[in-house]
């Protein structure tokens, strides 16, 4: 414990003075009681019933005095305050299949709307970045705690191209690391495992996709790299497993949610896979994503606590003294 105004503790010199004064008062009362008893007067009934307990109010007053002096000195204690902090990357699948309408109005629009709600609900200690991926991937917003920038980046997302879950996860790791990470063309799982990224235990990736992976690198291998770096991945499957058909450049293309791929990614990082069957479910999923809490030990002023305890002891001591002896001291 420390104090903002430690010089106020000099007031504690009144404590031994108060003790000495109380002892002197007790002795005078004892002498007076003995003198009156010799004349035939009967002592206070409470004093006869409570020969030792009669000192309790005085002890309470003394402790209250110490607490109030401590309050004047403005005490500080180190308290562990849990809060959420770290980095979250929202990795959006922006492939053409996200134009499907099995989520209204489209998979992409439903994902964007729910993501913006999620962003607004996060505390300022959480930095949020945006990655857009299709055949390749791009960091469209570096991790930031400026919510307006993150929401604007979400609004700019537009669907195009095919899907590479591995590229989306790998680029998200680059955003978390704050440095460019590279893989050779046609990288094997061994190539992925050899990437030195570092450790980021307070980071997470929320992967929004319909799970139809069409190109490399191997998504599960990249997820295992994320796990080595301490990053959890929470894949959110967009759309239905039954699938739907959409028109792209005059062609009819069938698209369905690949849940197995998404589940494997979550399992590799000890994350959790969620299935967004409709827009309302997607919004609920965002609320259940558990980000990590950390505990920082910070000095917190507890003057009010000391003052409250001191005041309470004064009141209790006064009530007891008045009830037992009809006087405060």
N, C-alpha and C positions, 0 to 999 in steps of 0.2 A: 504494500500500500504506500502511496505517496500523497502529497498535499499540494494544492495550488498556492495556498498561503501558509506555509509551515510556521512562520513567525507567530501565528495566532496560538500555537500550542503552548506558548509561554503562559497562557491563562490557566494552564493546568496546575500552576502553583497554588491556586485557590483550593485545590482538592485536599492536600494535607492540612491546610488551614481550616477547611470545613470539617474535616475529621476531628481535628484537635478541639474545635469549638463545640462539636456535638458531644465529645467525651466529657468536656468540662460541664456542658449543660446537664448531661446524665448524672454526673457526680453531684452537682448542686441539687438536682431534683431528689436524688437518693438521700442526701443529707436532710433536705426539707421534709421528705416523707418520714424519715426516722424521727425527726423532731416532732412532727405532727402526731405520729403514732404514740410517742411518749406522752402526749397530751390527751390521748384517747380517740384521735380521729382515724377513721378506716381508710386505707389506700383505695385508689380507683380499682373497680372490680376487674376491668380488662387488664390492668397491669398485673394483678394477682394471678389471673388465669393464663396470661401470655408473657411470662417473664423474659423469654428470649425473643419471641415473635414481635415484641414491641419495637425491636430495632429494624424490622423489615422495611417500614416506610422510609426510615433514614437511609438505609442501603439503596433503596430505589431512587431516592433523591440524589444520592452520590453518583450512582451510575448514570442517571439522567444528566447530571452536570458534566460528566466526562463526555457523553455523547454529544451534548450541545457545543462544548468546546471543540470537539472534533469536527462538527458541522461548520463552525466558524472558519476552520482551517481548510475547508473545501476538499474533502478526501477524494482520491482517485484509486480505483481498483482495476485490474486487468481482467476483462470479461470476454469470454469466447462468444462472438456474435456470428451465428450461421447465416450465410447468404449464398445466393447462386451467382457464379461468375464463370467466365470462360468464353469460348468461341463456338458459335453454331453456324454451320454452312447449310443453307437451303439449296440443295442440288436439284434443279428442275430438268426433267426430261422435256425437251422442246422438239421432239421428233414429230413427224406428221401424224402419227397415230394418236397424239394427244388432242387432235381435232375431233375425235370420236365423241358422240353425243350420249353415250350410256351414263354419263354424269352431266347434269344440266348446268349451264347451257352447253358446255363442252368440258372434257376432262381438264384441259388447260385452264379455262376460266374458273372452274370450281377450285382447282388447286391454288390458283393465284389469290382468289378471294379468301380462302381459309388461311393461306400463308400470311396475308397482310394482317389478319386478326391475331395470329400467333406472334408476329413481330411486335405489334402494339402492346401485347400483354407482357413482354419480357422486361425485366428490370434493366436499368441503364448499365449495370455491371456485366451484362451479356453483350458481346459483340456479335453481330450477325452479318454474314457475307452471302452473296448470291453467285451460284455457278449455273450456267446454262449448258446443257450437253445434248448433242444429237449424234452425228458420226464422230465429231470431235467435241471439245469442251472449251469453255471460255469463262474466266472470272469476270462477271459483269458488275460486281460490287465487292470491293475488298472488305474484310470484316470491319464493322464500324458500330458505334453505339448511337449514331445519328439516324433515328428511325425514318425520317423523311427520305433520306438517301436510299435506304433499303427498300422502302415501299415504291419509290420511283423506279428502282431497278427491276422490281417484280412487274410493275406495269409495262415495262418495255419488252418483256419476253414475248416472242412470237414463234409459232411452230414452223419447223422446216427440217427436212432430212430424215435420216434413219436413227438408230439408237445404239449407243455404246455406254453401257453402265460402267464398264471399267474406266473409260475416259472421264466420266462424270465423277467417280470416286477419287481417281488419281489427281484430277485438277482441284478437287475440294481439299485434298491433302496439301497441295501446293499453297492454297489460300490460307490454310491453318498454319503452315510452316512459315509463311511470309517470304517464300523464296521459290524460284522456278525449279520444278522437279522434271526430269526428263527420262524417257524410256526409249530404247532402240525400236526401230520399226519391226513389227511382228514380234513383239517382246514375248518371251516365254514366261511361265510362272517363276522360273529361277531368276530371270532378269528382274522381275518385279521384286522378288524377295531381297535382291542385292541393293536396292535403293536405300540410301541412308537418309532418313527423314528427321530423326530425333524423337523426343517423347513429348506428347501433349495430352496429359491426362485430364485436362479440363475442357477438352474440345469434343464436339459431336457433329455428325453429319446427318441431316434429315434428307433422305433420298426419295424424291417424288417421281414415280415412273409407272408405266403400264407393264414394265418388266420384260418386254419383248426385245431381248438383246440380239443385235444383228452384226456386231463387229467387236474386235478386241480392243484392249487387252482383256485377259480373263478376269471377269468381275470378282469372282471369289478370291483369286490370288491377290488382287488389289485390296480386297477387304481384309485379308490376312495381314497385309502390310499395315493397314490402318490399325488393326488390333495390336501389332507389335509397337506401334507408336502411341498406344493408349487411347485411341479414338474409337468411340462407339458409333455405330451406324444404325439409324432407325429408318428402314425402308417403308414407304407408304405405297401400297399397291393402288393405282388409280384405275377405275373401271371395273368391268365384270369378267368373271372367268368364262362366261358363255361367249363373250365377245360381241362385236358388232361389225358392220361393213360401212366404210366411208368412201367417198369419192375424192381421189387425189389426181389432179391433172387429167381428168377424164377416165381414170381407171378405178375400178371397184377393188378396194383393198380390205381384206378381213383382218381384224385385230382383236386380240383377247389378252387378258391379264395372265402373265406367267408368274404364278405365286411361288413356285419352287425356287426359281432364281433369287427372288427377293428374300425368301426365308433363309436360303443358304448364306446370303450376304449378312443378314442379321446374326445368324448363328456364329459366323466366323469372328464377330466382334463383340459377342455378348450383348448385342442390341436386341431390339424387339421389332418384329414385323407387324404392320397393321394393314388391314384391308379396308379401303374406303369404297363402300358400295354405293354411296350417294353423297351429295354435297353436305347434308347435315352430319353424316357419319364422319366425313373428312374433317369438319370443324371440331367435332368432339375428340378425334384422334390427336389433333394438335394440342388440346388441353391436357392430354394424358402423357405426353412425352416428358419423361423425367430427366431434367438436366441436373448436373451434379451440384451439390452444396459443399461449400468450404467454410471453415471456421477460422476467423481472424481474431486474435486476442488484441483487443484495443483498450486503452485506458478510458474508463467511463467515470464521470463524476457522480458520487453517491451522497452529495450533501443532503438532499431531500430525505434519504433513508435515515441518516444519522439524526437529522432534526426531528423526523417523525418518531423515531424510537425514543429520543430524549423527551419529547412532549408527552408521549404515551406513558412513559415511566413516571413523569411528574404527576400526571392525572391519577394514575393507579395508586401511587404512593400517597397523594393527598386524600383520595377517597378512603383508603384503608385507615389513615391516621385520624380522619374526622369520625369514621364509624367506630373505631376502637376507643379513642381517647378524647374526642370532641375538640381537637386542635390539629393544626397542620404539622407541627414539629414537637 
